[in-house]
Amino acid sequence: MGIAPTIGRIVHYHLIDTGKIAPAVVVDVTSDDHVTLFIMDPQEGAAFERNVRQGQENGCWEWPSIPAK
């Protein structure tokens, strides 16, 4: 099992329409892989999404990758 999401953590959200990644803040935790997010989309503005599952598909969230050194 990976890192458990907690309120205030920054994650990447795959935008539903484009699949581009936008930063998001976890504002509520439903389970280890479902959360409510405050999404900051530079083109469309801010939005809330509820019950978002973890994954790499559009409409899902994932942890930011750690850059290689």
N, C-alpha and C positions, 0 to 999 in steps of 0.2 A: 504494500500500500504506500502511496506517495504522501505528499504534504496535505494535511487537512485544511480546507479553506476557513478563514476567520474574518470577522468584520474588520474592514479597514485595509485589507490586503489589495494590492494592485494585481490585476490579471489582464490577459489579452482576450478580447471578444472578437469573434469572426462575424462581421456584419452580414445580416441575412441576405441583402440584395447583391452585394458585391464580393463578399468573402474577404475583403480587406480587413486588416487587424486594427482595432481601436482600443485604447486603454480603457479600463473599467475598474471601478472600486466595488468590492464586495460589501453590500449593506445589510444582508441577511443570509443566514445559512439554513437551508432546508435539510440537507444531508451532506455526506462527504463529497458528493458529485453534483448536487443541485443547489444553486444560490440565486439571490436577487442581486442584480448589478445596477450601478449608476454608470452608464456608458457615455464616454466623451468622444463623439464623432465630429471631426473637424469640418466636414461638409454639411451635416444635417443638424448639428447641435447636440445637446445633452438629452438623454432619455433613460428611463428605468425599464428593465426587463426582469420579469419574475420567473422563477422556476427554470432557470437556464442550466442545462446539463453540461458537464465537462466533456470536451471532445475537440476534434480538429475540423469539424464540419461547420458550414454557415449556421449562425444562430447559437453556437456553443462557445464556451470559454475554455482557456487553458492557461497554465502557468507560463510566464515569460521564460524563454530559453536563456541559459547562462552562456555568455560568449566564451569561446575558446581562447586560451591565453597564447 
